[in-house]
Amino acid sequence: MLRSLHIQNYALIDTIDVVFPDNLAIITGETGAGKSILLGGLFLILGQRADTDLVTDKAKKCIVEGTFTSSLPAVKDLLMQNELDTGDEIIIRREVSPEGKSRAFINDTPVTLAQLKELTSRLIDIHSQHQTLALNESEFQMSVADAYARHGALLDEYRKNYYRYKEVCKNLDELTVQEQESARERDYLEYQAKELEEAGLKGGEERTIEAELELLTHAEQIKTTLLASSDILAGGENNTLALLQEVRNKIKAVAGYNKQLAEIAQRLESSIIEIKDIAAEAEGLEEKIHHDSGKAAELTARLETIYGLAHKHHVNTAEELLAVCQTVTGRLKSISSLGEKLARMGREKELLEEAVRKMAGKLNAGRKKIVPALEKDIQDDLAELGMPHAQFKIVLSPSGEFTPSGTDQISFLFSANKGMALREVEKVASGGELSRLMLVIKSRIAKLTELPTIIFDEIDTGVSGQIAGKVAELVLRISASIQVIMITHLPQIASRGNTHFLVYKEEKKNKTLTCLRRLSPDERVEEIARMISMGKPGASALNTAAELLHKK
């Protein structure tokens, strides 16, 4: 429940601090005093969008902080899922800077507005007179039936499967289109893969071929050069080898006279050996090289194949062509696996559809089962609120398709007066009748949804006299099990509160401010008397106010 509320620098509010009781708290004030501003501040910590125009003092932030307590398992589970502190006390804070930057915190941990809304929806419900329009909405009507049927866990499981079912159906449709488009692509990819595979490519192959082709192209020139070189080195008259041997012999003859001459002779010996090796290698290489025009043509054709494929696939080398081949092969495998994916997804769709259908059936059965009791409870409560001839009927019909709430359509039919036909709520109910109908519905489902706090914002609009007293009794009964904060303009209801707060305006430092204070017993008499007399109360109004408070 809402333990305390702090609002700072919001609209006409400078600073307000209020501690709420755990039963029935009443808030009253003259029209225009700022009751809606107070609620506006509270809406900020419930995740409503921030309006920077409401940050009054542009030199500092607007801060709204609420302290809640809850031991509900659903609340603790939600805190754990979001990795937030899970104590019984929950502090929610919203800050809005003058520049419009908004930040939200739960137990001092920054959170998103989506997280904020999800949590506070389990902590508090604010219902204003304008929300009676929700009576006409099928989503609200279905939520009432489901709350009465205690469908919380079943509905959560159904929706989990429903949204997965919708996702699978969407993916299946996309995959079917993809498979149809891929069938046209498959033929071309298979042609590419065959062409690349038949080419028998090897990494770096083009470089090897180019080197071999270079050799074949210049074979005659190379052979002539090698023969001439071999002859100069060792074959012809006065060849290099013979001359070196002659020099070696002469140096060797005098080497005994000088150590350096011996070293020169040794070096000449090494050179002679090296020249012999070079001459032999040149001769051997010359014998191996042959001009083969057929082989050259074959290599040229192979090179043209490689570079033709490279140009076609916008690459440069055989290695890159092998990578292209892998990509094409992988794409073909992916296309061939689409059929398997379609089959698997089709089976998943069938299983999900069956599960969703079964759960929708259980939801339908549960709703049908509680309809008579819910209709009777609502009619009984309306009778207590001065509508003895009111009729309330719930019509369930098949929707013909799966929806987030099952396969049911729902409609609330209502008749406020005897002899009037049942029709849709908005077509037959006045403002006061709508207020009373919404009040009894809220009172019935508040306990079932385990919502710890409910705020009624002038939901008693259109109600007066004896009926106002009946409404007060109903609100008092609700507050016996959950916290109720009620903003009201009716003295009969205000007098039933356990605690009474007054919203008022006052001038401070040439500024008009909205303020809030808890009333003492004597001040309560004066405020209720003012509500009775619609102005400055006289003795009679004061006596009546005292009597109303005494009846409580």
C-alpha atoms as one frame of an Amber mdcrd trajectory, in Angstrom:
protein
   0.000   0.000   0.000   0.978   3.650  -0.368   2.627   4.675   2.895   3.869
   8.155   2.036   4.135  10.617  -0.807   6.599  13.457  -1.359   6.061  16.001
  -4.170   8.480  18.842  -4.848   8.473  21.588  -7.486   5.473  20.284  -9.450
   2.953  22.758 -10.925   1.579  24.825  -8.000   3.138  22.501  -5.427   6.316
  23.711  -3.770   6.666  20.820  -1.323   4.097  18.360  -0.026   4.760  15.458
   2.345   1.935  13.180   3.353   1.674   9.894   5.263  -1.391   7.783   4.444
  -3.248   5.403   6.767  -3.799   1.775   5.759  -7.615   2.026   5.635  -9.748
   4.921   4.337  -8.170   8.316   3.686 -10.338  11.201   2.501  -9.107  14.143
   0.438 -11.317  17.196  -0.024 -10.893  20.790  -1.101 -12.615  23.535  -2.969
 -12.863  23.396  -6.742  -9.564  24.600  -8.196  -7.613  24.032  -4.987  -5.313
  21.559  -6.740  -6.639  18.047  -6.086  -5.964  17.111  -9.713  -2.426  18.525
  -9.395  -1.848  16.214  -6.440  -2.943  13.249  -8.557  -0.820  14.486 -11.450
   2.245  14.250  -9.236   1.277  10.733  -8.213   0.796   9.744 -11.858   4.482
  10.565 -12.471   5.661   7.713 -10.248   3.157   5.438 -11.965   5.041   5.938
 -15.224   3.071   8.711 -16.903   4.916  10.900 -19.401   6.525  13.971 -17.829
   5.546  17.474 -18.933   8.392  19.968 -18.421   5.887  22.855 -18.299   4.879
  21.540 -14.862   8.401  22.015 -13.475   7.697  25.352 -11.788  11.115  26.460
 -10.553  13.461  26.098 -13.541  16.473  26.255 -11.216  15.842  22.816  -9.726
  14.374  19.404 -10.436  10.843  18.196  -9.906  10.887  15.194  -7.574   8.040
  12.833  -6.724   8.715   9.945  -4.339   6.303   7.353  -3.043   6.925   4.699
  -0.428   4.916   1.508  -0.835   4.750  -1.697   1.147   3.845  -5.053  -0.325
   4.482  -8.678   0.539   2.629 -10.040  -2.494   4.524 -12.883  -4.222   3.761
 -11.373  -7.649   5.404  -8.094  -6.629   8.458  -9.833  -5.174   8.786 -11.991
  -8.306   8.700  -8.884 -10.480  11.366  -7.186  -8.360  13.582 -10.280  -8.609
  13.112 -10.535 -12.383  14.342  -6.953 -12.723  17.199  -7.523 -10.231  15.796
  -5.003  -7.739  15.838  -5.072  -3.926  13.035  -7.327  -2.697  12.290  -5.941
   0.746   8.729  -5.265   1.873   9.327  -1.511   1.490   9.451  -0.220  -2.088
  10.602   3.353  -2.722   9.703   4.716  -6.141  11.153   8.047  -7.259  10.769
  10.118 -10.403  12.935  13.101 -11.221  12.282  15.606 -14.024  14.906  18.218
 -14.843  13.977  21.721 -16.108  15.397  20.641 -19.499  12.917  17.774 -19.680
  15.219  14.882 -18.822  13.305  12.315 -16.822  14.708   9.559 -14.614  12.921
   6.847 -12.659  14.178   4.769  -9.730  12.934   1.762  -7.787  14.769   1.319
  -4.493  17.456   3.715  -5.806  18.068   1.580  -8.917  17.448   3.322 -12.290
  14.601   1.717 -14.249  12.694   2.296 -17.483   9.163   3.689 -17.563   7.966
   0.297 -18.814   9.404  -1.365 -15.694   7.891   1.372 -13.540   4.428   0.900
 -15.039   4.607  -2.876 -14.732   5.423  -2.686 -11.025   3.037   0.088 -10.006
   0.159  -1.594 -11.854   0.449  -4.272  -9.141   0.576  -1.754  -6.311  -2.106
   0.861  -6.970  -5.128   1.612  -9.132  -6.355   5.169  -9.677  -9.925   5.453
 -10.827 -11.422   8.782 -11.805 -14.902   9.770 -12.933 -13.658   9.880 -16.530
 -12.623   6.229 -16.386 -16.242   5.110 -16.259 -15.871   5.123 -20.045 -13.815
   1.946 -19.593 -17.100   0.187 -18.825 -17.759   0.243 -22.556 -14.421  -1.331
 -23.468 -14.353  -5.075 -24.051 -10.822  -5.331 -22.662 -11.959  -3.918 -19.309
 -15.098  -6.044 -19.305 -13.059  -9.190 -19.952 -10.632  -8.272 -17.167 -13.558
  -8.079 -14.744 -14.778 -11.548 -15.709 -11.268 -12.992 -15.527 -10.617 -11.423
 -12.122 -13.831 -12.978 -10.831 -12.886 -16.338 -12.325  -9.359 -16.041 -10.840
  -7.849 -16.612 -14.252  -4.568 -14.824 -13.487  -2.186 -17.783 -13.844  -4.188
 -19.439 -16.646  -4.409 -16.187 -18.600  -0.663 -15.584 -18.231   0.070 -19.083
 -19.565  -2.450 -18.679 -22.375  -0.954 -15.366 -23.493   2.554 -16.771 -23.379
   1.493 -19.540 -25.763  -0.736 -17.221 -27.812   2.027 -14.715 -28.548   4.423
 -17.547 -29.377   1.764 -19.017 -31.674   1.334 -15.664 -33.433   5.097 -15.346
 -33.789   5.389 -18.854 -35.287   2.536 -18.145 -37.715   4.271 -14.943 -38.833
   7.630 -16.706 -39.218   5.994 -19.568 -41.094   4.403 -17.177 -43.581   7.728
 -15.396 -44.112   9.567 -18.714 -44.502   7.026 -19.942 -47.050   7.549 -16.814
 -49.162  11.300 -17.178 -48.725  11.160 -20.812 -49.851   9.184 -19.861 -52.959
  11.680 -17.149 -53.855  14.617 -19.453 -53.122  13.314 -22.067 -55.546  14.013
 -19.635 -58.385  17.470 -18.877 -56.993  18.383 -22.537 -56.517  18.840 -23.306
 -60.247  21.313 -20.479 -60.757  23.250 -21.364 -57.600  23.460 -25.010 -58.629
  24.881 -23.946 -62.020  27.471 -21.753 -60.283  28.441 -24.484 -57.832  28.815
 -27.065 -60.621  30.942 -24.705 -62.709  33.250 -23.907 -59.795  33.523 -27.507
 -58.622  34.263 -28.792 -62.144  37.051 -26.220 -62.442  38.935 -28.192 -59.769
  40.508 -25.068 -58.342  43.515 -25.108 -56.008  44.694 -22.238 -53.855  47.539
 -20.265 -55.459  47.202 -22.273 -58.684  47.283 -19.242 -60.965  50.673 -18.133
 -59.626  52.211 -21.571 -60.304  50.783 -21.657 -63.826  51.999 -18.168 -64.593
  55.558 -19.117 -63.522  55.522 -22.322 -65.608  54.062 -20.510 -68.598  56.770
 -17.857 -68.334  59.408 -20.581 -68.525  57.823 -22.302 -71.548  57.403 -19.056
 -73.418  61.157 -18.243 -73.155  62.486 -21.816 -73.366  64.682 -21.313 -76.474
  66.240 -18.172 -75.114  66.952 -19.822 -71.773  68.484 -22.954 -73.418  70.793
 -20.855 -75.622  71.909 -18.776 -72.635  72.566 -21.847 -70.493  74.600 -23.591
 -73.259  76.721 -20.485 -73.824  77.224 -20.022 -70.109  78.242 -23.683 -69.616
  80.717 -23.422 -72.484  82.302 -20.259 -71.013  82.567 -21.808 -67.597  83.923
 -25.268 -68.445  83.470 -26.396 -72.038  85.289 -24.123 -74.472  88.943 -23.512
 -75.101  90.456 -21.220 -72.460  87.304 -21.610 -70.364  86.995 -20.056 -66.945
  87.592 -23.350 -65.128  90.866 -24.075 -66.985  92.170 -20.569 -66.331  91.344
 -20.832 -62.610  93.067 -24.208 -62.405  96.208 -22.710 -64.031  96.224 -19.835
 -61.541  95.686 -22.249 -58.649  98.642 -24.417 -59.763 100.993 -21.420 -59.992
  99.953 -20.035 -56.577 100.166 -23.497 -55.049 103.757 -23.864 -56.299 104.883
 -20.908 -54.192 102.399 -21.324 -51.289 105.072 -22.856 -49.079 106.859 -19.523
 -48.874 103.931 -17.515 -47.500 100.930 -18.351 -45.373  98.677 -15.925 -47.251
  99.546 -17.581 -50.585  98.396 -20.899 -49.136  95.089 -19.314 -48.172  94.688
 -17.876 -51.701  95.367 -21.283 -53.183  92.680 -22.776 -50.921  90.163 -20.143
 -51.952  90.940 -20.800 -55.626  90.286 -24.488 -54.970  86.889 -23.653 -53.514
  86.081 -21.438 -56.489  87.034 -24.197 -58.918  84.679 -26.611 -57.129  81.855
 -23.990 -57.191  82.422 -23.268 -60.925  82.291 -27.004 -61.699  78.949 -27.255
 -59.803  77.480 -24.230 -61.555  78.562 -25.485 -64.977  77.088 -28.922 -64.289
  73.816 -27.452 -62.971  73.478 -25.135 -65.974  74.075 -28.055 -68.325  71.541
 -30.220 -66.512  68.923 -27.435 -66.473  69.422 -26.859 -70.179  68.730 -30.521
 -70.878  65.480 -30.399 -68.855  64.034 -27.329 -70.555  62.055 -28.079 -73.673
  59.857 -25.800 -75.718  56.386 -27.497 -75.642  53.805 -25.453 -77.525  51.039
 -27.906 -76.598  51.786 -27.622 -72.888  51.925 -23.813 -73.168  48.530 -23.759
 -74.865  47.121 -26.036 -72.151  48.412 -23.799 -69.353  47.159 -20.669 -71.142
  43.699 -22.225 -71.412  43.761 -23.148 -67.709  44.750 -19.623 -66.764  41.969
 -18.203 -68.921  39.470 -20.478 -67.105  40.630 -19.282 -63.701  40.649 -15.586
 -64.607  37.358 -15.912 -66.473  35.684 -17.294 -63.321  37.414 -14.647 -61.195
  36.082 -11.857 -63.407  32.601 -13.392 -63.370  32.520 -13.495 -59.569  34.304
 -10.142 -59.123  37.386 -11.591 -57.384  41.086 -11.836 -58.289  42.544 -15.175
 -57.181  41.840 -18.890 -57.031  41.724 -18.681 -53.211  38.916 -16.101 -53.482
  37.093 -18.321 -55.996  37.267 -21.214 -53.517  35.683 -18.907 -50.914  32.934
 -18.026 -53.430  32.360 -21.738 -53.987  31.969 -22.284 -50.249  29.474 -19.401
 -50.040  27.424 -20.760 -52.942  27.469 -24.270 -51.457  26.445 -22.877 -48.054
  23.576 -20.948 -49.615  22.396 -24.099 -51.410  22.475 -26.015 -48.122  20.512
 -23.202 -46.466  17.912 -23.331 -49.238  17.670 -27.098 -49.036  17.178 -26.815
 -45.251  14.214 -24.445 -45.681  11.969 -27.411 -46.318  13.077 -28.996 -43.049
  12.563 -25.693 -41.214   9.099 -25.358 -42.702   8.235 -28.856 -41.552   9.541
 -28.235 -38.016   7.789 -24.890 -37.758   4.593 -26.392 -39.094   4.698 -29.047
 -36.362   5.365 -26.367 -33.722   2.426 -24.336 -35.010   0.126 -27.372 -34.734
   1.241 -28.070 -31.144   0.877 -24.436 -30.116  -2.510 -24.141 -31.790  -3.723
 -27.177 -29.890  -2.369 -25.811 -26.585  -3.888 -22.358 -27.209  -7.225 -23.924
 -28.157  -7.321 -26.020 -24.974  -6.467 -23.071 -22.738  -8.995 -20.858 -24.542
 -11.559 -23.552 -23.819 -10.676 -23.504 -20.126 -10.959 -19.701 -20.081 -14.358
 -19.924 -21.736 -15.556 -22.547 -19.256 -14.303 -20.516 -16.292 -16.013 -17.366
 -17.506 -19.299 -19.103 -18.167 -19.173 -20.603 -14.693 -18.850 -17.267 -12.850
 -21.235 -15.222 -14.997 -24.408 -15.952 -12.932 -22.679 -15.179  -9.618 -21.055
 -12.013 -10.945 -24.349 -10.771 -12.397 -26.103 -11.392  -9.073 -23.388  -9.745
  -6.962 -23.403  -6.632  -9.137 -27.205  -6.383  -9.051 -27.253  -6.862  -5.254
 -24.657  -4.126  -4.774 -26.520  -1.784  -7.121 -29.709  -2.390  -5.138 -27.883
  -1.304  -1.982 -26.889   1.874  -3.798 -30.467   2.829  -4.555 -30.968   0.957
  -7.835 -33.320  -1.885  -6.824 -34.578  -2.486 -10.361 -31.186  -2.460 -12.031
 -30.389  -5.425 -14.237 -26.898  -6.426 -15.222 -26.125  -9.131 -17.741 -22.899
 -10.485 -19.214 -23.050 -11.902 -22.734 -20.251 -14.205 -23.883 -20.027 -15.163
 -27.547 -17.385 -16.821 -29.716 -14.984 -14.463 -31.464 -14.183 -16.976 -34.195
 -10.443 -16.481 -33.773  -7.701 -16.493 -31.184  -7.245 -13.157 -29.398  -5.008
 -12.148 -26.467  -7.882 -13.034 -24.130  -9.015 -16.287 -25.733 -11.796 -17.019
 -28.188 -14.558 -15.117 -26.382 -16.245 -11.811 -27.030 -17.860 -10.123 -24.054
 -20.502  -7.468 -23.639 -21.957  -5.859 -20.497 -25.681  -5.157 -20.812 -27.419
  -2.882 -18.337 -30.809  -1.548 -17.434 -31.145   0.945 -14.579 -34.916   1.113
 -14.357 -37.817  -1.266 -14.233 -39.338  -2.078 -17.605 -36.331  -0.954 -19.611
 -34.673  -3.368 -21.991 -31.098  -4.444 -21.420 -28.696  -2.572 -23.693 -25.015
  -1.692 -23.873 -23.963   0.265 -20.804 -23.154   3.529 -22.561 -26.582   3.644
 -24.228 -28.739   3.428 -21.118 -26.846   4.693 -18.053 -26.609   8.271 -16.744
 -23.430   9.707 -15.216 -24.507   8.872 -11.671 -25.582   5.380 -12.660 -22.277
   4.768 -14.440 -20.396   5.948 -11.327 -22.301   3.541  -9.102 -21.910   0.641
 -11.538 -18.171   1.220 -11.815 -17.857   1.558  -8.052 -19.499  -1.799  -7.344
 -17.438  -3.501 -10.054 -14.215  -2.025  -8.666 -15.189  -3.012  -5.141 -15.756
  -6.604  -6.258 -12.541  -7.088  -8.213 -10.185  -5.092  -5.957  -9.909  -7.921
  -3.443  -9.695 -10.606  -6.117  -6.771  -8.944  -7.888  -4.928  -8.496  -4.563
  -4.379  -4.852  -5.411  -3.229  -3.241  -2.147  -4.351   0.333  -2.876  -7.157
   1.953  -4.835  -7.697   5.684  -5.299 -11.161   6.965  -6.214 -11.089  10.415
  -7.772 -14.607  11.874  -7.420 -16.180   8.637  -8.601 -19.236   9.736  -6.622
 -20.088  12.350  -9.276 -23.828  12.411  -9.937 -24.606  10.910  -6.522 -26.243
  12.753  -3.638 -28.558  12.460  -0.653 -29.304   9.010   0.739 -27.459   7.304
  -2.112 -24.289   9.146  -1.103 -24.572   7.498   2.307 -24.880   4.105   0.650
 -21.797   4.796  -1.458 -19.948   5.778   1.713 -20.895   2.453   3.342 -19.599
   0.535   0.318 -16.314   2.447   0.255 -15.919   1.840   3.982 -16.392  -1.916
   3.443 -13.742  -1.911   0.709 -11.303  -0.123   3.030 -11.647  -2.915   5.567
  -9.530  -5.157   3.339  -7.474  -2.783   1.189  -6.214   0.787   1.404  -8.616
   3.317  -0.112  -7.812   6.960  -0.811 -10.902   8.864  -1.892 -11.142  12.344
  -3.343 -14.726  13.421  -2.834 -17.046  16.397  -2.813 -19.745  14.638  -0.737
 -19.874  15.249   3.036 -21.553  11.860   3.621 -18.466  10.117   2.214 -15.916
  12.509   3.715 -17.279  11.874   7.180 -16.567   8.135   6.958 -12.826   8.443
   6.495 -10.345   7.320   9.113  -8.103  10.221   8.131  -9.035  13.456   6.386
  -6.691  15.617   4.274  -7.500  19.069   2.948  -6.124  20.454  -0.317  -6.038
  24.250  -0.300  -4.305  27.233  -1.863  -2.306  29.887  -0.091  -0.145  32.868
  -1.032   3.557  32.676  -0.187   6.157  35.169  -1.414   3.800  36.490  -4.105
   3.146  32.973  -5.347  -0.032  30.894  -5.250   0.749  27.413  -3.947  -1.265
  24.228  -3.591  -0.873  22.776  -0.098  -2.085  19.706   1.777  -2.559  19.126
   5.468  -4.123  16.535   7.720  -7.198  17.854   9.527  -7.712  17.676  13.261
 -11.113  16.492  14.567 -12.347  20.085  14.968 -11.062  21.031  11.515 -12.879
  18.027  10.044 -16.164  19.337  11.442 -15.531  22.716   9.828 -14.540  21.210
   6.457 -17.534  18.864   6.288 -19.810  21.738   7.336 -18.344  23.811   4.481
 -19.103  20.949   2.076 -22.685  20.800   3.355 -23.336  24.536   3.112 -21.286
  25.072  -0.058 -19.701  28.099   1.583 -19.086  29.525   5.033 -20.892  27.125
   7.389 -23.502  28.215   9.898 -24.469  26.564  13.174 -26.859  24.143  11.483
 -24.178  22.916   9.045 -21.694  22.538  11.886 -24.186  20.472  13.888 -24.952
  18.278  10.880 -21.240  17.777  10.236 -20.690  16.771  13.850 -23.566  14.283
  13.602 -22.155  12.753  10.418 -18.766  12.289  12.060 -20.372  10.861  15.186
 -22.262   8.251  13.096 -18.954   6.933  11.832
